[in-house]
Amino acid sequence: MPKIKIELVDVFCRYTEDIAGADDFYLLGALVGGEVTKVIATRPIKINDKQTKTFRPEDTVLFEGDIPAGQTVKGGIKAYDEDVAKDWANKYGETITQISSAVSTAVAAAGGPQGAIAGTVLAAATKAVGLFANLDKDDLLDTTELEISATGSSREERSWVMKKKDGINWSTWDYTLRYRITRS
């Protein structure tokens, strides 16, 4: 059975969302494949214009597990700029539990990982933390759905570019997140 690992490499900020200084960039989401459900909840990292930052070592692995040949890892990620400081130390474990439970329920209702679609996994993950991430008025920078095959090259790197979609308002942003996929 092929093993797949998806991990964050770094994030580059061309322009922050906050016009007066650094953003506090973080990711929320989930990925499912085979028998594995992996919650994505990185701790915020302070980043400013023209900076490249790496994530904490404990936040870099987005997914790791055995995936039956011909199947995929599905789910997605939302990127945020934290505007209202939260007590991440106390809420992190609770957030992981909420996301994991909601995603597991949604995947089971869809008939398992292969029955679920990426958008369903992402919606369940972010709905579970709605009070934590959304009601505190953090800025949603972008959303991406992922569907990554268990078959493919042994190592590849992908990028996700996040830019403000319209010219309305005075705040803009431009980020590139790089992640690596390893198959063995």
C-alpha positions as CSV (number, residue, x, y, z in Angstrom):
1,M,0.0,0.0,0.0
2,P,1.5,3.4,-1.0
3,K,2.4,5.8,1.8
4,I,1.8,9.5,1.3
5,K,3.2,12.4,3.3
6,I,2.1,16.0,2.7
7,E,4.1,18.7,4.6
8,L,4.4,22.4,4.6
9,V,7.6,23.9,3.3
10,D,7.2,27.6,3.8
11,V,5.0,30.7,3.2
12,F,6.2,33.8,1.3
13,C,4.4,37.2,1.9
14,R,4.6,39.7,-0.9
15,Y,2.0,42.0,0.8
16,T,0.3,41.6,4.2
17,E,-3.5,41.9,4.7
18,D,-2.8,44.4,7.5
19,I,-1.6,47.7,6.1
20,A,0.0,48.8,9.4
21,G,2.4,45.9,9.9
22,A,2.8,42.2,10.1
23,D,0.0,39.6,9.7
24,D,-0.5,36.6,12.1
25,F,-0.8,33.9,9.4
26,Y,-2.4,30.5,10.2
27,L,-4.1,27.5,8.5
28,L,-7.2,25.5,9.4
29,G,-8.6,22.5,7.6
30,A,-8.5,18.7,7.4
31,L,-7.4,15.9,5.1
32,V,-8.7,12.3,4.9
33,G,-7.4,9.3,3.1
34,G,-7.3,5.5,3.8
35,E,-8.0,5.1,7.5
36,V,-6.4,8.5,8.4
37,T,-8.1,11.8,9.3
38,K,-5.6,14.6,9.9
39,V,-6.7,17.9,11.3
40,I,-4.8,21.0,10.1
41,A,-4.5,23.8,12.7
42,T,-1.2,25.7,12.6
43,R,-0.3,28.2,15.3
44,P,-0.1,31.8,14.0
45,I,3.2,33.0,12.7
46,K,4.1,36.6,12.4
47,I,5.0,37.6,8.9
48,N,5.5,40.9,7.1
49,D,6.0,42.1,3.5
50,K,8.8,40.4,1.5
51,Q,9.3,37.7,4.2
52,T,9.5,33.9,3.9
53,K,8.6,32.0,7.1
54,T,8.6,28.4,8.0
55,F,6.0,26.8,10.4
56,R,6.7,25.3,13.8
57,P,8.0,21.7,13.3
58,E,5.0,20.3,15.0
59,D,2.7,22.1,12.5
60,T,4.4,21.1,9.3
61,V,2.9,17.6,8.6
62,L,-0.5,18.1,6.9
63,F,-1.1,14.4,6.3
64,E,0.8,11.1,6.6
65,G,-0.6,7.6,6.1
66,D,-1.0,4.5,3.9
67,I,-3.4,5.1,1.0
68,P,-4.8,2.2,-1.1
69,A,-3.5,2.3,-4.6
70,G,-5.9,4.3,-6.9
71,Q,-7.3,6.3,-4.0
72,T,-6.8,9.9,-3.0
73,V,-6.3,12.2,0.0
74,K,-9.1,14.7,0.1
75,G,-9.9,17.8,2.0
76,G,-8.8,21.4,2.1
77,I,-7.2,24.3,3.9
78,K,-8.3,27.8,4.8
79,A,-5.7,30.5,5.4
80,Y,-6.3,33.3,7.9
81,D,-4.8,36.5,9.3
82,E,-5.5,36.5,13.0
83,D,-6.8,39.9,14.0
84,V,-8.1,39.1,17.5
85,A,-5.6,37.4,19.7
86,K,-6.8,34.0,21.0
87,D,-5.5,31.8,23.7
88,W,-4.0,29.2,21.4
89,A,-2.3,27.4,24.2
90,N,-5.6,26.6,25.9
91,K,-7.8,26.2,22.8
92,Y,-5.5,24.3,20.5
93,G,-6.3,20.8,21.8
94,E,-10.0,21.6,22.0
95,T,-10.0,22.9,18.4
96,I,-8.3,19.7,17.2
97,T,-10.9,17.5,18.9
98,Q,-13.8,19.6,17.5
99,I,-12.4,19.4,13.9
100,S,-11.6,15.7,14.1
101,S,-15.1,14.8,15.4
102,A,-16.9,16.9,12.8
103,V,-14.8,15.6,9.9
104,S,-15.1,12.0,11.0
105,T,-18.9,12.4,11.2
106,A,-19.1,14.0,7.7
107,V,-16.8,11.4,6.1
108,A,-18.8,8.5,7.7
109,A,-22.1,10.1,6.4
110,A,-20.5,10.3,2.9
111,G,-19.7,6.6,2.9
112,G,-16.1,6.8,3.9
113,P,-13.0,8.7,2.6
114,Q,-13.7,7.7,-1.1
115,G,-17.3,8.7,-0.9
116,A,-16.5,12.1,0.6
117,I,-15.6,15.1,-1.6
118,A,-12.9,17.6,-0.7
119,G,-15.3,20.4,-0.2
120,T,-17.3,18.3,2.3
121,V,-14.2,17.6,4.4
122,L,-13.2,21.3,4.4
123,A,-16.7,22.5,5.2
124,A,-17.0,20.1,8.2
125,A,-13.6,21.2,9.4
126,T,-14.1,24.9,9.3
127,K,-17.7,24.7,10.6
128,A,-16.4,22.9,13.7
129,V,-14.2,25.9,14.5
130,G,-16.6,28.7,13.4
131,L,-16.7,30.3,16.8
132,F,-13.0,30.1,17.2
133,A,-11.8,31.3,13.8
134,N,-14.7,33.2,12.2
135,L,-16.6,35.0,14.9
136,D,-13.4,36.6,16.2
137,K,-13.2,38.5,12.9
138,D,-10.0,37.0,11.7
139,D,-9.5,37.7,8.0
140,L,-10.0,34.8,5.6
141,L,-7.2,35.1,3.1
142,D,-8.2,32.2,0.8
143,T,-9.5,28.6,0.6
144,T,-8.2,25.6,-1.3
145,E,-9.6,22.2,-1.8
146,L,-7.1,19.4,-2.2
147,E,-7.4,16.0,-3.9
148,I,-4.0,14.2,-4.0
149,S,-3.6,10.8,-5.6
150,A,-1.6,8.0,-3.9
151,T,0.1,7.4,-7.2
152,G,2.4,9.9,-8.9
153,S,6.0,11.0,-8.6
154,S,7.9,10.0,-5.4
155,R,8.4,13.7,-4.6
156,E,6.7,16.8,-5.8
157,E,6.3,20.4,-4.6
158,R,3.2,22.5,-5.1
159,S,2.3,26.1,-4.5
160,W,-0.9,27.8,-3.4
161,V,-1.1,31.5,-4.3
162,M,-3.5,33.6,-2.2
163,K,-4.3,37.1,-3.4
164,K,-7.1,39.5,-2.7
165,K,-9.6,38.8,-5.4
166,D,-10.9,42.3,-5.9
167,G,-9.6,45.9,-5.7
168,I,-12.3,47.0,-3.3
169,N,-11.2,48.3,0.1
170,W,-7.7,49.5,1.0
171,S,-6.3,46.2,2.2
172,T,-4.6,43.7,-0.1
173,W,-2.6,40.6,0.3
174,D,-0.4,38.3,-1.7
175,Y,0.9,35.0,-0.2
176,T,2.5,31.9,-1.7
177,L,2.4,28.7,0.4
178,R,4.6,25.8,-0.6
179,Y,4.0,22.2,0.3
180,R,5.7,18.9,-0.5
181,I,4.1,15.6,-1.4
182,T,6.2,12.4,-0.8
183,R,5.1,9.0,-2.0
184,S,6.7,5.7,-1.1
